[in-house]
């Protein structure tokens, strides 16, 4: 018989650390749109949302999504400060910060892109 050490994954401390991590990641997603340790989406972060507006688009990983998104932003004369796009298999995630808040019609136009699943106005 061999005796091995326990990994510690089931200790009270480990469970508390896991809970803290989950809360921290969920809070960062809700407040800033950043994704970490997702099953279906890639890790994607732009740090703290500091611009006038931050928008996140959850969409299919298909050609020309960035072009479709930026074309709609151009129609609204939205100045994109920063933008990030990451993909994981069939899904992709695009976030962008703008100098101004986008008009409701612009948000609705983004939502109308066929391969977009969801548009989140974070700020």
N, C-alpha and C positions, 0 to 999 in steps of 0.2 A: 504494500500500500504506500502510495506517495501522498504527501500533504503539500498542497500548493497555496500560495497566498491568494486572498480574495482581491479582485480588481478594485473594489471600493465603489463600483457603480451603483450599488444598491444602498449605500449608507445614507443616513439623514442629511449629512453635509452635501453629498452628491445630488440628492434629490432637490435640496434647497438651491444649489447652484444651477441646476437645470431649470428650475422654475424661474429664478432670477434672469437667466439667459433668455428664456421664452418671453417673459414680460418685456425685457429690454428690446428684443427684436420686434415684437409686435408694436410696441410704442414707437420705435423708429419707423416702422412701415406706416403707421397711422399718421404720424406727425410730419414725416419727411419723404415717404414713398420708397424708402430703401428696402431692398429685399436681401435677407440672409438666410441660408439653410432651408430654402424652399424645396419641396419635392418636385413641383411641376414648373417652376420658373428659375431662371438663372440668378445668381448673386449679382446684385446691381446696386450701386450706391453713388450718390452725388453729395453726400454729407448733409449738413443741416440746410434746410430751405431758407435762403436769405433774400431771394429776389422777390419782386412784387407778386409773382405767381409761379407755382410749380404744378405741372400737369403730368400724369402718368397714364400711359396707354398700354393695356394688356391686349396682345393681339397674336394672330397666327404668324409663324415665321415663314413669310412668303416674300417674293421679290416686290420691290417698289413701295414697301410700306413707309419708309422714311420719306420718299418722294411725295407720297400722297399726304402725309402729315404736314410736311413743310410747305406744300402747295397751299393747303388750307390756312396755315399760319401767315403765309405771304399775302393772301387775300385780305387778311385782317390787319396787315402792316405790323404784325407782332415781331418784335425784335427778340430773337432767341439768344440769351446770354450763354447758356450751357445746355448740352444735350448728351444723353447717353443711350445706347441701344445694346442690349445683350440678348442672346437667344440660348435656348436649351431644347433641343429636339424640335418638336412641332410648335412650341410657344416662344414668344419673344416679349420683351418689356422695353418700352421707350419712355424716358422721362426728359422733360425739358423745363427750363426756367425762362421766364420772359420778363421784360422790363415793366410790363403793365398787365393788369388783369384782362383776360380774354373776354370778349363779348359772348353772351349765351348762344348766339347763332354760330359762333366759331366752335364752341364746345359741341353743339348739336351736329355740326358738319363732321367733326372728328368721329363722333359716335356713329355716324351714317356710313363710314368707310366699311365695306363688307367684311373684311377680315379682322375688324376690331371687336374684341369681346367686351371690353369695358374701358371707360375713360374716367379717371379719378381727378377731380380738382382738389389738390392737396392744400393749396394756399391761394 
